[in-house]
């Protein structure tokens, strides 16, 4: 079925189309993962420091 459509598109190789499909599936999967992520987990991850240096600065301020 898809072979017919690929033959109708001139000067387009199959690999870029396959790459686009793989990227699209990955992107949709990523959106689905973020959509289903629990809110409390997202808030917990947002509260984490980005590096050890910022953690040390935070602890020294207390």
PDB file of N, CA, C and O in Angstrom:
ATOM      1  N   UNK A   1       0.817  -1.186   0.000  1.00  0.00           N
ATOM      2  CA  UNK A   1       0.000   0.000   0.000  1.00  0.00           C
ATOM      3  C   UNK A   1       0.866   1.257   0.000  1.00  0.00           C
ATOM      4  O   UNK A   1       0.675   2.137  -0.840  1.00  0.00           O
ATOM      5  N   UNK A   2       1.824   1.354   0.940  1.00  0.00           N
ATOM      6  CA  UNK A   2       2.654   2.543   1.004  1.00  0.00           C
ATOM      7  C   UNK A   2       3.632   2.618  -0.162  1.00  0.00           C
ATOM      8  O   UNK A   2       4.061   3.704  -0.553  1.00  0.00           O
ATOM      9  N   UNK A   3       3.979   1.472  -0.710  1.00  0.00           N
ATOM     10  CA  UNK A   3       4.914   1.464  -1.836  1.00  0.00           C
ATOM     11  C   UNK A   3       4.342   2.260  -3.002  1.00  0.00           C
ATOM     12  O   UNK A   3       5.084   2.960  -3.691  1.00  0.00           O
ATOM     13  N   UNK A   4       3.061   2.166  -3.229  1.00  0.00           N
ATOM     14  CA  UNK A   4       2.423   2.921  -4.309  1.00  0.00           C
ATOM     15  C   UNK A   4       2.578   4.420  -4.072  1.00  0.00           C
ATOM     16  O   UNK A   4       2.906   5.162  -4.998  1.00  0.00           O
ATOM     17  N   UNK A   5       2.348   4.868  -2.848  1.00  0.00           N
ATOM     18  CA  UNK A   5       2.469   6.294  -2.539  1.00  0.00           C
ATOM     19  C   UNK A   5       3.918   6.762  -2.645  1.00  0.00           C
ATOM     20  O   UNK A   5       4.173   7.872  -3.113  1.00  0.00           O
ATOM     21  N   UNK A   6       4.865   5.937  -2.218  1.00  0.00           N
ATOM     22  CA  UNK A   6       6.273   6.302  -2.328  1.00  0.00           C
ATOM     23  C   UNK A   6       6.695   6.439  -3.784  1.00  0.00           C
ATOM     24  O   UNK A   6       7.496   7.311  -4.118  1.00  0.00           O
ATOM     25  N   UNK A   7       6.168   5.592  -4.644  1.00  0.00           N
ATOM     26  CA  UNK A   7       6.515   5.671  -6.065  1.00  0.00           C
ATOM     27  C   UNK A   7       5.909   6.904  -6.720  1.00  0.00           C
ATOM     28  O   UNK A   7       6.444   7.390  -7.717  1.00  0.00           O
ATOM     29  N   UNK A   8       4.819   7.415  -6.193  1.00  0.00           N
ATOM     30  CA  UNK A   8       4.170   8.584  -6.772  1.00  0.00           C
ATOM     31  C   UNK A   8       4.894   9.888  -6.418  1.00  0.00           C
ATOM     32  O   UNK A   8       4.771  10.881  -7.135  1.00  0.00           O
ATOM     33  N   UNK A   9       5.633   9.885  -5.335  1.00  0.00           N
ATOM     34  CA  UNK A   9       6.365  11.082  -4.930  1.00  0.00           C
ATOM     35  C   UNK A   9       7.736  11.025  -5.600  1.00  0.00           C
ATOM     36  O   UNK A   9       8.534  10.128  -5.326  1.00  0.00           O
ATOM     37  N   UNK A  10       7.997  11.979  -6.470  1.00  0.00           N
ATOM     38  CA  UNK A  10       9.249  11.974  -7.215  1.00  0.00           C
ATOM     39  C   UNK A  10      10.338  12.703  -6.435  1.00  0.00           C
ATOM     40  O   UNK A  10      10.072  13.671  -5.721  1.00  0.00           O
ATOM     41  N   UNK A  11      11.548  12.225  -6.584  1.00  0.00           N
ATOM     42  CA  UNK A  11      12.743  12.815  -5.965  1.00  0.00           C
ATOM     43  C   UNK A  11      12.697  12.792  -4.440  1.00  0.00           C
ATOM     44  O   UNK A  11      13.333  13.631  -3.802  1.00  0.00           O
ATOM     45  N   UNK A  12      11.982  11.879  -3.852  1.00  0.00           N
ATOM     46  CA  UNK A  12      11.966  11.724  -2.405  1.00  0.00           C
ATOM     47  C   UNK A  12      12.340  10.287  -2.086  1.00  0.00           C
ATOM     48  O   UNK A  12      11.703   9.342  -2.552  1.00  0.00           O
ATOM     49  N   UNK A  13      13.371  10.143  -1.293  1.00  0.00           N
ATOM     50  CA  UNK A  13      13.802   8.814  -0.889  1.00  0.00           C
ATOM     51  C   UNK A  13      12.915   8.314   0.252  1.00  0.00           C
ATOM     52  O   UNK A  13      12.189   9.092   0.870  1.00  0.00           O
ATOM     53  N   UNK A  14      12.980   7.044   0.518  1.00  0.00           N
ATOM     54  CA  UNK A  14      12.156   6.429   1.554  1.00  0.00           C
ATOM     55  C   UNK A  14      12.681   6.765   2.945  1.00  0.00           C
ATOM     56  O   UNK A  14      11.886   6.929   3.871  1.00  0.00           O
ATOM     57  N   UNK A  15      14.006   6.872   3.119  1.00  0.00           N
ATOM     58  CA  UNK A  15      14.585   7.039   4.453  1.00  0.00           C
ATOM     59  C   UNK A  15      14.179   8.336   5.136  1.00  0.00           C
ATOM     60  O   UNK A  15      13.910   8.307   6.337  1.00  0.00           O
ATOM     61  N   UNK A  16      14.117   9.469   4.450  1.00  0.00           N
ATOM     62  CA  UNK A  16      13.630  10.667   5.156  1.00  0.00           C
ATOM     63  C   UNK A  16      12.186  10.529   5.633  1.00  0.00           C
ATOM     64  O   UNK A  16      11.830  11.043   6.693  1.00  0.00           O
ATOM     65  N   UNK A  17      11.368   9.847   4.864  1.00  0.00           N
ATOM     66  CA  UNK A  17       9.977   9.647   5.277  1.00  0.00           C
ATOM     67  C   UNK A  17       9.918   8.738   6.498  1.00  0.00           C
ATOM     68  O   UNK A  17       9.146   8.989   7.424  1.00  0.00           O
ATOM     69  N   UNK A  18      10.724   7.689   6.504  1.00  0.00           N
ATOM     70  CA  UNK A  18      10.765   6.791   7.654  1.00  0.00           C
ATOM     71  C   UNK A  18      11.285   7.538   8.881  1.00  0.00           C
ATOM     72  O   UNK A  18      10.771   7.347   9.984  1.00  0.00           O
ATOM     73  N   UNK A  19      12.301   8.387   8.699  1.00  0.00           N
ATOM     74  CA  UNK A  19      12.824   9.181   9.813  1.00  0.00           C
ATOM     75  C   UNK A  19      11.763  10.128  10.361  1.00  0.00           C
ATOM     76  O   UNK A  19      11.651  10.308  11.573  1.00  0.00           O
ATOM     77  N   UNK A  20      10.998  10.724   9.477  1.00  0.00           N
ATOM     78  CA  UNK A  20       9.928  11.617   9.918  1.00  0.00           C
ATOM     79  C   UNK A  20       8.875  10.850  10.712  1.00  0.00           C
ATOM     80  O   UNK A  20       8.377  11.348  11.722  1.00  0.00           O
ATOM     81  N   UNK A  21       8.537   9.663  10.272  1.00  0.00           N
ATOM     82  CA  UNK A  21       7.554   8.844  10.987  1.00  0.00           C
ATOM     83  C   UNK A  21       8.080   8.457  12.368  1.00  0.00           C
ATOM     84  O   UNK A  21       7.337   8.502  13.349  1.00  0.00           O
ATOM     85  N   UNK A  22       9.366   8.074  12.453  1.00  0.00           N
ATOM     86  CA  UNK A  22       9.963   7.715  13.737  1.00  0.00           C
ATOM     87  C   UNK A  22       9.964   8.911  14.682  1.00  0.00           C
ATOM     88  O   UNK A  22       9.641   8.768  15.861  1.00  0.00           O
ATOM     89  N   UNK A  23      10.327  10.098  14.172  1.00  0.00           N
ATOM     90  CA  UNK A  23      10.321  11.302  14.991  1.00  0.00           C
ATOM     91  C   UNK A  23       8.911  11.617  15.478  1.00  0.00           C
ATOM     92  O   UNK A  23       8.723  11.970  16.642  1.00  0.00           O
ATOM     93  N   UNK A  24       7.926  11.493  14.606  1.00  0.00           N
ATOM     94  CA  UNK A  24       6.549  11.778  14.970  1.00  0.00           C
ATOM     95  C   UNK A  24       6.066  10.831  16.064  1.00  0.00           C
ATOM     96  O   UNK A  24       5.419  11.267  17.017  1.00  0.00           O
ATOM     97  N   UNK A  25       6.371   9.546  15.937  1.00  0.00           N
ATOM     98  CA  UNK A  25       5.965   8.561  16.948  1.00  0.00           C
ATOM     99  C   UNK A  25       6.652   8.878  18.283  1.00  0.00           C
ATOM    100  O   UNK A  25       6.014   8.811  19.334  1.00  0.00           O
ATOM    101  N   UNK A  26       7.940   9.222  18.250  1.00  0.00           N
ATOM    102  CA  UNK A  26       8.656   9.582  19.471  1.00  0.00           C
ATOM    103  C   UNK A  26       8.041  10.814  20.122  1.00  0.00           C
ATOM    104  O   UNK A  26       7.844  10.841  21.337  1.00  0.00           O
ATOM    105  N   UNK A  27       7.738  11.830  19.326  1.00  0.00           N
ATOM    106  CA  UNK A  27       7.182  13.070  19.844  1.00  0.00           C
ATOM    107  C   UNK A  27       5.803  12.834  20.463  1.00  0.00           C
ATOM    108  O   UNK A  27       5.512  13.365  21.534  1.00  0.00           O
ATOM    109  N   UNK A  28       4.968  12.060  19.816  1.00  0.00           N
ATOM    110  CA  UNK A  28       3.640  11.756  20.353  1.00  0.00           C
ATOM    111  C   UNK A  28       3.774  10.944  21.645  1.00  0.00           C
ATOM    112  O   UNK A  28       3.025  11.164  22.597  1.00  0.00           O
ATOM    113  N   UNK A  29       4.724  10.011  21.676  1.00  0.00           N
ATOM    114  CA  UNK A  29       4.960   9.237  22.892  1.00  0.00           C
ATOM    115  C   UNK A  29       5.435  10.107  24.043  1.00  0.00           C
ATOM    116  O   UNK A  29       5.022   9.910  25.186  1.00  0.00           O
ATOM    117  N   UNK A  30       6.295  11.061  23.749  1.00  0.00           N
ATOM    118  CA  UNK A  30       6.775  11.984  24.775  1.00  0.00           C
ATOM    119  C   UNK A  30       5.646  12.851  25.313  1.00  0.00           C
ATOM    120  O   UNK A  30       5.554  13.072  26.520  1.00  0.00           O
ATOM    121  N   UNK A  31       4.804  13.333  24.445  1.00  0.00           N
ATOM    122  CA  UNK A  31       3.654  14.127  24.885  1.00  0.00           C
ATOM    123  C   UNK A  31       2.732  13.272  25.753  1.00  0.00           C
ATOM    124  O   UNK A  31       2.227  13.747  26.770  1.00  0.00           O
ATOM    125  N   UNK A  32       2.507  12.016  25.361  1.00  0.00           N
ATOM    126  CA  UNK A  32       1.677  11.115  26.164  1.00  0.00           C
ATOM    127  C   UNK A  32       2.270  10.860  27.531  1.00  0.00           C
ATOM    128  O   UNK A  32       1.541  10.792  28.521  1.00  0.00           O
ATOM    129  N   UNK A  33       3.597  10.717  27.602  1.00  0.00           N
ATOM    130  CA  UNK A  33       4.258  10.496  28.895  1.00  0.00           C
ATOM    131  C   UNK A  33       4.089  11.707  29.804  1.00  0.00           C
ATOM    132  O   UNK A  33       3.763  11.562  30.982  1.00  0.00           O
ATOM    133  N   UNK A  34       4.310  12.889  29.265  1.00  0.00           N
ATOM    134  CA  UNK A  34       4.181  14.101  30.068  1.00  0.00           C
ATOM    135  C   UNK A  34       2.732  14.306  30.493  1.00  0.00           C
ATOM    136  O   UNK A  34       2.469  14.742  31.614  1.00  0.00           O
ATOM    137  N   UNK A  35       1.813  14.000  29.626  1.00  0.00           N
ATOM    138  CA  UNK A  35       0.392  14.175  29.935  1.00  0.00           C
ATOM    139  C   UNK A  35      -0.039  13.275  31.094  1.00  0.00           C
ATOM    140  O   UNK A  35      -0.845  13.682  31.931  1.00  0.00           O
ATOM    141  N   UNK A  36       0.501  12.045  31.142  1.00  0.00           N
ATOM    142  CA  UNK A  36       0.098  11.083  32.166  1.00  0.00           C
ATOM    143  C   UNK A  36       0.916  11.195  33.454  1.00  0.00           C
ATOM    144  O   UNK A  36       0.592  10.550  34.451  1.00  0.00           O
ATOM    145  N   UNK A  37       1.972  12.009  33.436  1.00  0.00           N
ATOM    146  CA  UNK A  37       2.826  12.134  34.604  1.00  0.00           C
ATOM    147  C   UNK A  37       2.032  12.700  35.784  1.00  0.00           C
ATOM    148  O   UNK A  37       1.246  13.635  35.630  1.00  0.00           O
ATOM    149  N   UNK A  38       2.247  12.131  36.928  1.00  0.00           N
ATOM    150  CA  UNK A  38       1.537  12.601  38.116  1.00  0.00           C
ATOM    151  C   UNK A  38       1.982  14.014  38.474  1.00  0.00           C
ATOM    152  O   UNK A  38       3.155  14.359  38.325  1.00  0.00           O
ATOM    153  N   UNK A  39       1.055  14.818  38.941  1.00  0.00           N
ATOM    154  CA  UNK A  39       1.343  16.208  39.267  1.00  0.00           C
ATOM    155  C   UNK A  39       2.319  16.316  40.432  1.00  0.00           C
ATOM    156  O   UNK A  39       3.214  17.160  40.402  1.00  0.00           O
ATOM    157  N   UNK A  40       2.168  15.490  41.445  1.00  0.00           N
ATOM    158  CA  UNK A  40       3.071  15.581  42.588  1.00  0.00           C
ATOM    159  C   UNK A  40       4.497  15.199  42.216  1.00  0.00           C
ATOM    160  O   UNK A  40       5.448  15.751  42.770  1.00  0.00           O
ATOM    161  N   UNK A  41       4.658  14.264  41.286  1.00  0.00           N
ATOM    162  CA  UNK A  41       5.996  13.909  40.805  1.00  0.00           C
ATOM    163  C   UNK A  41       6.620  15.093  40.058  1.00  0.00           C
ATOM    164  O   UNK A  41       7.809  15.367  40.222  1.00  0.00           O
ATOM    165  N   UNK A  42       5.847  15.781  39.259  1.00  0.00           N
ATOM    166  CA  UNK A  42       6.352  16.939  38.516  1.00  0.00           C
ATOM    167  C   UNK A  42       6.750  18.056  39.483  1.00  0.00           C
ATOM    168  O   UNK A  42       7.771  18.713  39.280  1.00  0.00           O
ATOM    169  N   UNK A  43       5.961  18.273  40.523  1.00  0.00           N
ATOM    170  CA  UNK A  43       6.307  19.296  41.515  1.00  0.00           C
ATOM    171  C   UNK A  43       7.567  18.907  42.287  1.00  0.00           C
ATOM    172  O   UNK A  43       8.402  19.760  42.586  1.00  0.00           O
ATOM    173  N   UNK A  44       7.704  17.631  42.606  1.00  0.00           N
ATOM    174  CA  UNK A  44       8.906  17.142  43.295  1.00  0.00           C
ATOM    175  C   UNK A  44      10.141  17.372  42.425  1.00  0.00           C
ATOM    176  O   UNK A  44      11.162  17.847  42.923  1.00  0.00           O
ATOM    177  N   UNK A  45      10.065  17.048  41.154  1.00  0.00           N
ATOM    178  CA  UNK A  45      11.191  17.236  40.248  1.00  0.00           C
ATOM    179  C   UNK A  45      11.501  18.725  40.075  1.00  0.00           C
ATOM    180  O   UNK A  45      12.665  19.095  39.922  1.00  0.00           O
ATOM    181  N   UNK A  46      10.492  19.569  40.097  1.00  0.00           N
ATOM    182  CA  UNK A  46      10.706  21.002  39.980  1.00  0.00           C
ATOM    183  C   UNK A  46      11.389  21.603  41.190  1.00  0.00           C
ATOM    184  O   UNK A  46      12.052  22.634  41.080  1.00  0.00           O
ATOM    185  N   UNK A  47      11.236  20.969  42.347  1.00  0.00           N
ATOM    186  CA  UNK A  47      11.851  21.468  43.564  1.00  0.00           C
ATOM    187  C   UNK A  47      13.300  21.033  43.730  1.00  0.00           C
ATOM    188  O   UNK A  47      14.001  21.569  44.588  1.00  0.00           O
ATOM    189  N   UNK A  48      13.762  20.088  42.943  1.00  0.00           N
ATOM    190  CA  UNK A  48      15.137  19.602  43.064  1.00  0.00           C
ATOM    191  C   UNK A  48      16.118  20.657  42.575  1.00  0.00           C
ATOM    192  O   UNK A  48      15.835  21.364  41.608  1.00  0.00           O
ATOM    193  N   UNK A  49      17.277  20.771  43.237  1.00  0.00           N
ATOM    194  CA  UNK A  49      18.296  21.723  42.762  1.00  0.00           C
ATOM    195  C   UNK A  49      18.924  21.220  41.459  1.00  0.00           C
ATOM    196  O   UNK A  49      18.949  20.019  41.188  1.00  0.00           O
ATOM    197  N   UNK A  50      19.425  22.156  40.668  1.00  0.00           N
ATOM    198  CA  UNK A  50      19.997  21.784  39.379  1.00  0.00           C
ATOM    199  C   UNK A  50      21.405  21.223  39.506  1.00  0.00           C
ATOM    200  O   UNK A  50      21.814  20.403  38.684  1.00  0.00           O
ATOM    201  N   UNK A  51      22.148  21.642  40.507  1.00  0.00           N
ATOM    202  CA  UNK A  51      23.511  21.149  40.668  1.00  0.00           C
ATOM    203  C   UNK A  51      23.870  21.130  42.154  1.00  0.00           C
ATOM    204  O   UNK A  51      23.130  21.637  42.997  1.00  0.00           O
ATOM    205  N   UNK A  52      25.015  20.535  42.449  1.00  0.00           N
ATOM    206  CA  UNK A  52      25.484  20.486  43.832  1.00  0.00           C
ATOM    207  C   UNK A  52      25.819  21.879  44.340  1.00  0.00           C
ATOM    208  O   UNK A  52      25.652  22.163  45.526  1.00  0.00           O
ATOM    209  N   UNK A  53      26.297  22.765  43.443  1.00  0.00           N
ATOM    210  CA  UNK A  53      26.656  24.118  43.865  1.00  0.00           C
ATOM    211  C   UNK A  53      25.428  24.881  44.369  1.00  0.00           C
ATOM    212  O   UNK A  53      25.492  25.568  45.389  1.00  0.00           O
ATOM    213  N   UNK A  54      24.321  24.757  43.652  1.00  0.00           N
ATOM    214  CA  UNK A  54      23.119  25.457  44.097  1.00  0.00           C
ATOM    215  C   UNK A  54      22.603  24.858  45.405  1.00  0.00           C
ATOM    216  O   UNK A  54      22.018  25.573  46.218  1.00  0.00           O
ATOM    217  N   UNK A  55      22.808  23.571  45.615  1.00  0.00           N
ATOM    218  CA  UNK A  55      22.425  22.943  46.877  1.00  0.00           C
ATOM    219  C   UNK A  55      23.278  23.489  48.016  1.00  0.00           C
ATOM    220  O   UNK A  55      22.759  23.779  49.094  1.00  0.00           O
ATOM    221  N   UNK A  56      24.583  23.632  47.785  1.00  0.00           N
ATOM    222  CA  UNK A  56      25.473  24.173  48.813  1.00  0.00           C
ATOM    223  C   UNK A  56      25.119  25.616  49.138  1.00  0.00           C
ATOM    224  O   UNK A  56      25.154  26.010  50.304  1.00  0.00           O
ATOM    225  N   UNK A  57      24.775  26.416  48.121  1.00  0.00           N
ATOM    226  CA  UNK A  57      24.392  27.803  48.368  1.00  0.00           C
ATOM    227  C   UNK A  57      23.090  27.863  49.162  1.00  0.00           C
ATOM    228  O   UNK A  57      22.938  28.707  50.045  1.00  0.00           O
ATOM    229  N   UNK A  58      22.165  26.982  48.854  1.00  0.00           N
ATOM    230  CA  UNK A  58      20.889  26.965  49.567  1.00  0.00           C
ATOM    231  C   UNK A  58      21.097  26.589  51.035  1.00  0.00           C
ATOM    232  O   UNK A  58      20.489  27.185  51.923  1.00  0.00           O
ATOM    233  N   UNK A  59      21.958  25.596  51.287  1.00  0.00           N
ATOM    234  CA  UNK A  59      22.203  25.153  52.653  1.00  0.00           C
ATOM    235  C   UNK A  59      22.944  26.219  53.455  1.00  0.00           C
ATOM    236  O   UNK A  59      22.718  26.345  54.659  1.00  0.00           O
ATOM    237  N   UNK A  60      23.820  26.984  52.816  1.00  0.00           N
ATOM    238  CA  UNK A  60      24.572  28.007  53.550  1.00  0.00           C
ATOM    239  C   UNK A  60      23.708  29.205  53.891  1.00  0.00           C
ATOM    240  O   UNK A  60      24.034  29.949  54.816  1.00  0.00           O
ATOM    241  N   UNK A  61      22.602  29.416  53.163  1.00  0.00           N
ATOM    242  CA  UNK A  61      21.714  30.530  53.447  1.00  0.00           C
ATOM    243  C   UNK A  61      20.838  30.270  54.662  1.00  0.00           C
ATOM    244  O   UNK A  61      20.345  31.222  55.268  1.00  0.00           O
ATOM    245  N   UNK A  62      20.632  29.041  55.030  1.00  0.00           N
ATOM    246  CA  UNK A  62      19.754  28.713  56.158  1.00  0.00           C
ATOM    247  C   UNK A  62      20.375  28.965  57.478  1.00  0.00           C
ATOM    248  O   UNK A  62      19.746  28.732  58.510  1.00  0.00           O
TER     249      UNK A  62
END
